[in-house]
Amino acid sequence: MINGGVSFWWEQIGRPEQRPGLDGDLDCDVCIVGGGLTGLWTAYALAGLDPSLDIVVLEAEFAGFGASGRNGGWLSAELSGSKGRYAATHGAEGVRALVGAMQRAVDDVIEVCRVEGIDADIAKDGVLYVARSPSQLVRLREGLADDASWGLGDSHRVELGVDELAERVRVDRAVGATFSPHCARVHPAKLVAGIAAAAERRGVRILEGTRVTRIEPGVATTDHGVVRAARILRCLEGYTASVRGQRRTWLPMNSAMIVTDPLPEAVWDEIGWAGAELLGDRANAYCYAQRTADGRIALGGRGIPYRFGSRTDVDGRTQAWTVESLTGILHGMFPATRGAAIAHAWCGVLGVPRDWCASVSYDPSTGLGSAGGYVGSGLTTTHLAGRTLADLVLGRESDLTALPWVDRSVRRWEPEPLRWLGVRAMYGLYREADRREDRGLVRPSRLARIGDRLTGR
């Protein structure tokens, strides 16, 4: 088994040859810090709206090194965070507008891939969330009731019975499920590599191996020189803490994944997973999975959720007990996979704001902007955020700039050791809640609610 190496996705297609980096000081119109999907989509949108702009993307490693090339491949319409927090400033109509924009963004990404000739193994077969205990079923139905309270009808998400679920996939101990059509499977590395190339075709310059250490109005300081630009956009997501003064802005939450060897047809026949639906569960420490285009199961979840001092992983390497935990989840859901080898394990970080809600911000007076805080639901959100940030930078009033995540004000995380203690306690409570629910608790454990309140989730 390979552990680390950034991710299975990059291992499968081969790490890209690193582009040239910054060589001395540079002037440009727009400087984007971060070569993940947020930065690349922003650059792509800006270059399309105003081809005269000189746009430079600065990346510490290579484009797609972070979560953009390591995630579970869910091109979904799920919102980051609480609907109520978005509604506090924009009401229920603002929430529905954001949900609708996310749903359209799924198709927008697919269309860009078609136009740009990006083959990213995309298949839009929707997403299934499975309940595997009575308490999970209660939580699943609470989610449906919450959707209905916001005016999100059956076109958003519907409940499936056990037999209806089994027609799509047979999950051991399943007692119910939901299905949403607004999700597509994607190969993350193929997607981010394709968007990077598409941005370059529009004239965007991507400078790799260039680490930004400080951002100020008009100036991005790097380890290879200074970039001066009237507009500087921070698009670092889980790596935001690496920039001076940003350590407590967004918390880098860790998530880990495993992927099997290609499974024999007999195993697939037993599982019954013939389509490309994405699959998750309703546990508190939830998992997420996809059937890959080459016949594997890739499955992820939380390992060590947070490293003290906002530290991040080293090249995607993860802990042995995390691999064992994820393998146990895989075998529990699909006993037929017990004989399958785990081919690769890896991990990465996602950005978590203090209120667990995403934001897109731009201040014309300073020329500074940012986007991120997707809390693990970023593959589609990066596209919508990039387009929104591009409109804000160019001073364009649009439906996107009126969305409730624009220019949200969020307080910073607590200093250490408080944030380490809080996040570790939250996931400790989640795991204990899941253990109690698995032992037959009929209703969701109160421990999970305590965990939510502890960190403001």
SENUMAR-383155 format. One record per residue (C-alpha): residue number from 1; z negated, y negated, x. Coordinates in Angstrom, 2 decimals. Each point is the difference from the previous one (the first is absolute). Last residue first. Example, Ala and Ser with C-alpha at 12.3 -4.5 7.8 and 13.67 -1.06 7.14 Angstrom:
BEGIN
TIZA/2/-7.14/1.06/13.67
TIZA/1/-0.66/3.44/-1.37
This chain:
BEGIN
TIZA/457/-14.16/-23.98/-20.74
TIZA/456/-2.85/-2.44/0.56
TIZA/455/-1.41/1.92/2.96
TIZA/454/-3.27/1.26/-1.45
TIZA/453/1.21/-0.29/-3.58
TIZA/452/2.70/2.61/0.57
TIZA/451/-2.42/2.33/1.77
TIZA/450/-2.50/-0.33/-2.85
TIZA/449/2.82/0.88/-2.40
TIZA/448/0.76/3.09/2.07
TIZA/447/-3.66/1.04/-0.06
TIZA/446/0.01/-0.18/-3.81
TIZA/445/1.92/3.27/-0.01
TIZA/444/2.91/0.23/-2.42
TIZA/443/-0.85/2.05/-3.11
TIZA/442/-0.23/3.76/-0.49
TIZA/441/-1.61/0.83/3.34
TIZA/440/1.17/3.53/0.80
TIZA/439/-0.59/0.63/3.70
TIZA/438/3.23/-1.85/0.81
TIZA/437/-1.51/-3.14/-1.52
TIZA/436/-3.04/0.26/2.23
TIZA/435/2.12/0.49/3.12
TIZA/434/2.27/-2.87/-1.02
TIZA/433/-3.00/-2.33/-0.43
TIZA/432/-1.27/1.06/3.43
TIZA/431/3.38/-0.87/1.48
TIZA/430/0.12/-3.35/-1.77
TIZA/429/-3.55/-0.88/1.04
TIZA/428/0.82/0.68/3.64
TIZA/427/3.15/-2.03/-0.47
TIZA/426/-1.99/-3.02/-1.14
TIZA/425/-2.72/0.48/2.62
TIZA/424/2.56/-0.02/2.82
TIZA/423/1.56/-3.16/-1.46
TIZA/422/-3.31/-1.82/-0.32
TIZA/421/-1.45/1.07/3.34
TIZA/420/3.12/-1.05/1.89
TIZA/419/0.17/-3.30/-1.93
TIZA/418/-3.67/-0.75/0.72
TIZA/417/0.05/0.87/3.70
TIZA/416/1.89/-2.21/0.47
TIZA/415/0.87/-3.27/-1.70
TIZA/414/0.65/-0.13/-3.76
TIZA/413/3.58/-0.03/-1.26
TIZA/412/1.64/-3.34/-0.74
TIZA/411/0.27/-1.72/-3.35
TIZA/410/3.23/0.10/-1.98
TIZA/409/2.12/-2.94/-1.20
TIZA/408/3.22/1.05/-1.71
TIZA/407/3.09/-1.98/1.01
TIZA/406/2.42/2.20/-1.99
TIZA/405/-1.49/3.21/-1.43
TIZA/404/0.29/-1.24/-3.58
TIZA/403/3.81/-0.17/-0.04
TIZA/402/1.52/-3.50/-0.38
TIZA/401/1.75/0.14/3.41
TIZA/400/1.85/3.11/-1.14
TIZA/399/1.34/-1.50/-3.23
TIZA/398/1.52/-2.71/2.16
TIZA/397/-0.65/-3.42/1.49
TIZA/396/1.71/-0.16/3.39
TIZA/395/-1.78/-1.90/2.76
TIZA/394/1.80/1.93/2.75
TIZA/393/-3.23/1.49/1.34
TIZA/392/-1.23/0.84/-3.50
TIZA/391/3.26/1.75/-0.91
TIZA/390/-0.13/2.06/3.20
TIZA/389/-3.63/0.91/-0.67
TIZA/388/0.94/1.31/-3.43
TIZA/387/2.88/2.09/1.38
TIZA/386/-2.26/1.46/2.66
TIZA/385/-2.79/0.68/-2.50
TIZA/384/2.34/1.87/-2.34
TIZA/383/1.32/2.12/2.85
TIZA/382/-3.43/0.60/1.51
TIZA/381/-1.32/1.00/-3.43
TIZA/380/2.38/2.95/-0.17
TIZA/379/-1.49/1.80/3.01
TIZA/378/-3.32/-1.77/-0.28
TIZA/377/-2.30/1.93/-2.27
TIZA/376/-2.59/0.91/2.65
TIZA/375/-2.30/-2.98/-0.44
TIZA/374/2.91/-2.48/-0.15
TIZA/373/-1.79/-2.78/1.86
TIZA/372/3.23/-1.63/1.08
TIZA/371/1.82/-3.30/0.24
TIZA/370/-0.46/-3.03/2.21
TIZA/369/1.06/-3.61/0.45
TIZA/368/-0.45/-2.91/2.39
TIZA/367/2.30/-3.04/-0.06
TIZA/366/-3.05/-2.26/0.21
TIZA/365/0.67/-2.36/-2.92
TIZA/364/2.33/2.48/-1.71
TIZA/363/-2.88/2.49/-0.41
TIZA/362/1.26/3.49/-0.88
TIZA/361/-1.79/2.95/-1.58
TIZA/360/0.76/3.46/-1.34
TIZA/359/-2.97/2.10/-1.11
TIZA/358/-1.08/3.57/-0.65
TIZA/357/-3.28/0.85/-1.74
TIZA/356/-2.95/2.01/1.40
TIZA/355/-2.47/-2.91/-0.50
TIZA/354/-1.01/-0.10/3.68
TIZA/353/3.60/0.59/1.08
TIZA/352/1.02/3.50/1.18
TIZA/351/2.92/0.48/2.40
TIZA/350/1.26/3.50/0.76
TIZA/349/-0.55/2.05/3.14
TIZA/348/1.59/3.10/1.47
TIZA/347/-0.43/3.75/0.36
TIZA/346/1.82/3.08/1.30
TIZA/345/0.26/3.75/-0.42
TIZA/344/3.03/2.21/0.68
TIZA/343/1.36/3.49/-0.60
TIZA/342/-2.74/1.55/-2.13
TIZA/341/0.92/3.68/-0.27
TIZA/340/0.50/1.63/-3.38
TIZA/339/-1.95/3.13/-0.93
TIZA/338/-2.41/-1.82/-2.30
TIZA/337/2.89/-1.80/-1.74
TIZA/336/-0.03/2.30/-3.07
TIZA/335/-3.50/-1.26/-0.82
TIZA/334/1.52/-3.37/-1.02
TIZA/333/-2.59/-2.57/-1.08
TIZA/332/-2.85/1.58/1.91
TIZA/331/2.22/0.84/2.98
TIZA/330/1.14/-3.62/0.31
TIZA/329/-3.54/-1.34/-0.44
TIZA/328/-1.27/2.39/2.69
TIZA/327/2.79/-1.11/2.33
TIZA/326/-1.09/-3.60/-0.57
TIZA/325/-3.57/0.86/0.96
TIZA/324/1.02/2.04/3.04
TIZA/323/2.23/-2.81/1.26
TIZA/322/-2.85/-2.46/-0.49
TIZA/321/-2.36/2.36/1.83
TIZA/320/2.39/0.09/2.97
TIZA/319/0.03/-3.79/0.32
TIZA/318/3.13/-2.15/-0.03
TIZA/317/2.54/-1.22/2.56
TIZA/316/2.37/-2.66/-1.34
TIZA/315/0.92/-1.62/3.32
TIZA/314/-3.62/-1.00/0.67
TIZA/313/-1.70/-0.92/-3.26
TIZA/312/-1.28/-3.43/-1.03
TIZA/311/-3.16/-1.97/0.73
TIZA/310/-1.41/-2.27/-2.70
TIZA/309/-3.32/-0.33/1.88
TIZA/308/-1.19/3.47/-0.99
TIZA/307/2.75/2.32/-1.17
TIZA/306/0.66/0.37/-3.73
TIZA/305/0.92/2.78/-2.41
TIZA/304/-0.55/2.95/2.37
TIZA/303/2.39/2.35/-1.81
TIZA/302/1.34/-1.28/-3.32
TIZA/301/2.93/1.73/-1.64
TIZA/300/3.48/1.33/0.67
TIZA/299/2.38/2.83/-0.83
TIZA/298/3.52/0.80/1.18
TIZA/297/1.35/3.19/-1.54
TIZA/296/3.13/1.37/1.63
TIZA/295/3.46/0.82/-1.38
TIZA/294/2.44/-2.07/2.06
TIZA/293/0.12/-2.92/-2.45
TIZA/292/-3.76/-0.20/0.03
TIZA/291/-2.19/1.04/-2.93
TIZA/290/-2.52/-2.81/-0.22
TIZA/289/-3.75/-0.40/0.03
TIZA/288/-2.92/-2.33/-0.69
TIZA/287/-3.73/0.73/0.14
TIZA/286/-2.98/-1.70/-1.65
TIZA/285/-3.51/-0.61/1.29
TIZA/284/-1.12/-0.69/-3.58
TIZA/283/2.03/2.96/-1.25
TIZA/282/2.78/-0.75/-2.46
TIZA/281/2.79/1.86/1.82
TIZA/280/3.35/-1.01/1.43
TIZA/279/3.58/1.28/-0.09
TIZA/278/3.39/-1.58/0.58
TIZA/277/2.76/1.59/-2.01
TIZA/276/2.91/1.31/2.06
TIZA/275/1.02/2.90/-2.21
TIZA/274/-0.37/3.78/0.28
TIZA/273/-3.78/0.17/0.30
TIZA/272/-0.50/3.40/-1.62
TIZA/271/-2.88/0.92/2.29
TIZA/270/0.82/3.70/-0.13
TIZA/269/3.73/-0.60/0.38
TIZA/268/-0.69/-2.42/2.84
TIZA/267/-1.97/2.71/1.80
TIZA/266/2.79/2.55/-0.51
TIZA/265/2.52/-2.56/1.27
TIZA/264/-1.76/-0.09/3.35
TIZA/263/-1.81/-3.24/0.97
TIZA/262/1.28/-2.32/2.73
TIZA/261/-2.90/-0.47/2.45
TIZA/260/-2.84/-1.90/-1.56
TIZA/259/-0.82/-3.69/0.18
TIZA/258/-3.36/-1.67/0.57
TIZA/257/-1.11/-3.55/-0.69
TIZA/256/-2.79/-2.46/0.77
TIZA/255/-1.17/-3.33/-1.40
TIZA/254/-2.11/-2.63/1.77
TIZA/253/-0.99/-3.34/-1.49
TIZA/252/0.58/-3.07/2.18
TIZA/251/-2.14/-2.72/-1.66
TIZA/250/1.76/-3.23/-0.80
TIZA/249/-1.18/-3.49/0.96
TIZA/248/-3.08/0.95/2.07
TIZA/247/1.68/0.36/3.38
TIZA/246/2.47/-2.85/-0.63
TIZA/245/-1.22/-2.64/2.49
TIZA/244/2.12/1.30/2.87
TIZA/243/2.65/2.44/-1.19
TIZA/242/-0.73/3.74/0.25
TIZA/241/-1.89/-0.13/-3.32
TIZA/240/3.32/-0.26/-1.86
TIZA/239/1.01/3.49/1.14
TIZA/238/-0.43/1.58/-3.43
TIZA/237/2.50/-2.45/-1.60
TIZA/236/1.72/-1.82/2.89
TIZA/235/2.36/-2.35/-1.83
TIZA/234/-1.15/-3.41/1.26
TIZA/233/2.72/-2.59/-0.65
TIZA/232/0.69/-2.94/2.30
TIZA/231/2.12/-2.91/-1.25
TIZA/230/0.78/-3.06/2.13
TIZA/229/0.55/2.30/2.95
TIZA/228/-1.13/0.14/3.63
TIZA/227/-0.27/3.40/1.68
TIZA/226/-2.21/0.14/3.09
TIZA/225/0.26/2.47/2.86
TIZA/224/-0.22/3.68/0.87
TIZA/223/-3.53/0.94/-1.15
TIZA/222/0.58/-2.02/-3.15
TIZA/221/-0.99/-3.39/-1.42
TIZA/220/1.54/-0.94/-3.35
TIZA/219/0.32/-3.78/-0.37
TIZA/218/0.99/-2.46/-2.74
TIZA/217/-3.33/0.08/-1.81
TIZA/216/-2.16/2.51/1.90
TIZA/215/0.26/3.77/0.49
TIZA/214/-1.67/1.84/2.88
TIZA/213/0.34/3.31/1.82
TIZA/212/3.55/0.99/-0.89
TIZA/211/1.08/3.17/1.79
TIZA/210/3.60/0.31/1.15
TIZA/209/1.28/3.54/0.64
TIZA/208/2.75/-0.76/-2.51
TIZA/207/2.06/-3.11/-0.70
TIZA/206/1.97/0.25/-3.25
TIZA/205/2.65/-2.72/-0.39
TIZA/204/1.35/-0.52/-3.52
TIZA/203/3.76/-0.61/-0.23
TIZA/202/0.76/1.65/-3.34
TIZA/201/1.00/3.20/1.79
TIZA/200/-3.43/-0.12/1.61
TIZA/199/-1.64/0.07/-3.43
TIZA/198/2.05/3.07/-0.93
TIZA/197/-1.05/1.75/3.22
TIZA/196/-3.67/-0.65/-0.74
TIZA/195/0.50/1.13/-3.61
TIZA/194/1.53/3.28/1.18
TIZA/193/-2.75/0.73/2.51
TIZA/192/-2.59/-0.73/-2.70
TIZA/191/1.64/2.38/-2.49
TIZA/190/0.70/2.85/2.41
TIZA/189/-3.58/-0.19/1.25
TIZA/188/-1.45/0.08/-3.51
TIZA/187/2.03/2.91/-1.45
TIZA/186/0.00/-0.87/-3.71
TIZA/185/-1.11/1.52/-3.27
TIZA/184/0.42/-2.24/-3.02
TIZA/183/-2.41/-1.48/-2.54
TIZA/182/0.21/-1.74/-3.35
TIZA/181/0.48/3.06/-2.23
TIZA/180/-3.76/0.29/-0.59
TIZA/179/-1.71/3.28/-0.85
TIZA/178/-3.62/0.76/-0.78
TIZA/177/-1.82/3.28/0.40
TIZA/176/-2.26/2.60/-1.58
TIZA/175/-2.33/2.92/0.69
TIZA/174/1.38/1.11/3.36
TIZA/173/-2.00/2.80/1.63
TIZA/172/2.87/0.91/2.37
TIZA/171/2.97/-2.35/-0.16
TIZA/170/3.25/1.40/-1.41
TIZA/169/2.77/-2.59/0.21
TIZA/168/2.57/-1.47/-2.41
TIZA/167/-0.13/2.39/-2.96
TIZA/166/-3.62/0.62/0.93
TIZA/165/-0.81/-3.62/-0.88
TIZA/164/1.32/0.46/-3.53
TIZA/163/-2.09/3.16/-0.35
TIZA/162/-3.16/-1.76/1.19
TIZA/161/0.54/-2.92/-2.37
TIZA/160/1.63/-3.22/1.11
TIZA/159/-1.23/-3.55/-0.52
TIZA/158/2.41/-2.92/0.22
TIZA/157/0.58/-2.93/2.40
TIZA/156/1.88/-3.33/-0.02
TIZA/155/2.57/0.72/-2.72
TIZA/154/-2.92/1.28/-2.08
TIZA/153/-1.37/-3.52/-0.39
TIZA/152/-1.50/-2.64/2.24
TIZA/151/-1.59/-2.53/-2.36
TIZA/150/-2.97/-0.70/2.25
TIZA/149/-2.39/2.07/-2.15
TIZA/148/2.55/2.83/0.00
TIZA/147/-0.10/0.26/3.78
TIZA/146/-3.82/0.14/-0.10
TIZA/145/0.17/2.81/-2.55
TIZA/144/2.32/1.93/2.30
TIZA/143/-2.37/-0.50/2.92
TIZA/142/-2.95/1.15/-2.10
TIZA/141/2.05/3.08/-0.81
TIZA/140/0.33/0.88/3.68
TIZA/139/-3.70/-0.66/0.61
TIZA/138/-0.93/2.36/-2.84
TIZA/137/2.40/2.61/1.38
TIZA/136/-1.58/-0.38/3.43
TIZA/135/-3.39/0.71/-1.57
TIZA/134/1.34/3.13/-1.70
TIZA/133/1.40/1.30/3.29
TIZA/132/3.39/0.22/1.72
TIZA/131/1.66/-3.14/-1.39
TIZA/130/3.55/-0.49/1.26
TIZA/129/1.86/-3.24/0.60
TIZA/128/3.77/0.48/-0.11
TIZA/127/2.57/-2.45/1.35
TIZA/126/3.64/-0.61/-0.87
TIZA/125/3.20/1.87/0.83
TIZA/124/1.73/-2.81/1.89
TIZA/123/1.41/1.79/3.05
TIZA/122/0.46/-1.87/3.28
TIZA/121/0.65/2.04/3.15
TIZA/120/0.20/-3.24/2.03
TIZA/119/3.78/-0.25/0.42
TIZA/118/0.51/-3.75/0.54
TIZA/117/3.59/-1.07/-0.72
TIZA/116/-0.88/-3.68/-0.40
TIZA/115/1.13/-0.19/-3.63
TIZA/114/-1.64/3.29/-0.97
TIZA/113/-3.22/-0.77/1.87
TIZA/112/-0.11/-3.43/-1.60
TIZA/111/0.42/1.65/-3.42
TIZA/110/-2.87/2.42/0.59
TIZA/109/-2.20/-2.90/1.06
TIZA/108/0.94/-1.93/-3.14
TIZA/107/-0.69/3.05/-2.18
TIZA/106/-3.60/0.17/1.18
TIZA/105/-0.20/-3.80/-0.16
TIZA/104/0.75/0.07/-3.73
TIZA/103/-3.23/1.92/-0.63
TIZA/102/-1.95/-2.35/2.25
TIZA/101/1.37/-3.05/-1.79
TIZA/100/-0.98/1.52/-3.35
TIZA/99/-3.55/0.65/1.23
TIZA/98/-0.23/-3.57/1.30
TIZA/97/1.28/-1.47/-3.28
TIZA/96/-2.39/2.19/-1.99
TIZA/95/-2.90/-1.27/2.09
TIZA/94/1.11/-3.61/-0.41
TIZA/93/0.27/0.47/-3.76
TIZA/92/-3.56/1.37/-0.05
TIZA/91/-1.34/-3.24/1.43
TIZA/90/1.19/-1.87/3.10
TIZA/89/-3.15/-0.99/1.92
TIZA/88/-2.55/2.61/-1.04
TIZA/87/2.87/2.31/-0.94
TIZA/86/0.60/0.92/3.65
TIZA/85/-3.66/0.98/0.32
TIZA/84/0.09/1.92/-3.27
TIZA/83/2.99/2.04/1.11
TIZA/82/-2.14/1.32/2.85
TIZA/81/1.43/1.04/3.34
TIZA/80/3.44/0.71/1.39
TIZA/79/2.41/0.60/-2.85
TIZA/78/1.96/3.22/-0.30
TIZA/77/3.79/-0.27/-0.32
TIZA/76/0.71/2.80/2.44
TIZA/75/2.23/0.72/2.98
TIZA/74/-2.40/2.71/1.14
TIZA/73/1.00/1.22/3.48
TIZA/72/-3.46/1.11/1.09
TIZA/71/-0.37/-2.63/2.70
TIZA/70/0.62/0.16/3.77
TIZA/69/3.05/-2.16/0.72
TIZA/68/-0.97/-3.06/-2.04
TIZA/67/-3.67/0.64/0.84
TIZA/66/0.52/-1.08/3.60
TIZA/65/2.81/0.67/2.49
TIZA/64/2.71/-1.11/-2.44
TIZA/63/1.71/-2.41/2.37
TIZA/62/-1.16/0.83/3.51
TIZA/61/-3.24/-0.75/1.86
TIZA/60/-1.47/-3.55/-0.14
TIZA/59/2.67/-1.39/-2.35
TIZA/58/1.25/-3.59/-0.19
TIZA/57/2.69/-0.76/-2.59
TIZA/56/2.22/-3.02/0.71
TIZA/55/2.02/-1.91/-2.62
TIZA/54/2.52/-2.73/0.87
TIZA/53/0.91/-1.25/-3.47
TIZA/52/3.65/-0.76/-0.81
TIZA/51/0.34/3.12/-2.16
TIZA/50/-2.26/-1.53/-2.66
TIZA/49/-0.68/2.28/-3.00
TIZA/48/1.13/3.19/1.72
TIZA/47/-1.76/-0.83/3.25
TIZA/46/-3.19/-0.75/-1.93
TIZA/45/0.17/3.29/-1.93
TIZA/44/0.59/2.16/3.09
TIZA/43/-2.72/-1.82/1.95
TIZA/42/-2.49/0.48/-2.82
TIZA/41/1.01/3.65/-0.38
TIZA/40/-0.46/0.49/3.75
TIZA/39/-3.40/-1.69/0.14
TIZA/38/-1.39/1.91/-2.97
TIZA/37/1.69/3.24/1.12
TIZA/36/-1.60/0.02/3.41
TIZA/35/1.06/-2.16/2.92
TIZA/34/-2.98/-2.36/0.07
TIZA/33/-0.18/-3.72/0.69
TIZA/32/2.93/-1.79/-1.61
TIZA/31/1.18/-3.17/1.75
TIZA/30/2.30/-2.28/-1.99
TIZA/29/2.17/-2.83/1.35
TIZA/28/0.07/1.02/3.67
TIZA/27/-1.23/-1.14/3.42
TIZA/26/-0.79/2.40/2.84
TIZA/25/-2.29/0.21/3.03
TIZA/24/0.42/2.80/2.52
TIZA/23/1.61/3.40/-0.30
TIZA/22/-0.81/1.30/-3.48
TIZA/21/0.76/3.68/-0.38
TIZA/20/3.15/2.09/0.20
TIZA/19/0.35/2.74/-2.64
TIZA/18/-1.80/3.27/0.49
TIZA/17/2.12/3.12/-0.35
TIZA/16/-0.88/1.42/-3.38
TIZA/15/-2.40/2.91/-0.31
TIZA/14/1.80/3.11/-1.10
TIZA/13/1.02/1.01/-3.53
TIZA/12/-2.68/2.65/-0.55
TIZA/11/-2.55/-1.44/2.40
TIZA/10/0.24/-3.33/-1.80
TIZA/9/-0.77/1.59/-3.37
TIZA/8/-2.60/2.33/1.50
TIZA/7/-1.97/-3.05/1.03
TIZA/6/-1.06/-2.26/2.93
TIZA/5/0.03/2.85/2.56
TIZA/4/-3.24/1.10/-1.57
TIZA/3/-1.00/3.65/-0.12
TIZA/2/2.82/2.53/0.38
TIZA/1/-0.86/3.50/-1.20
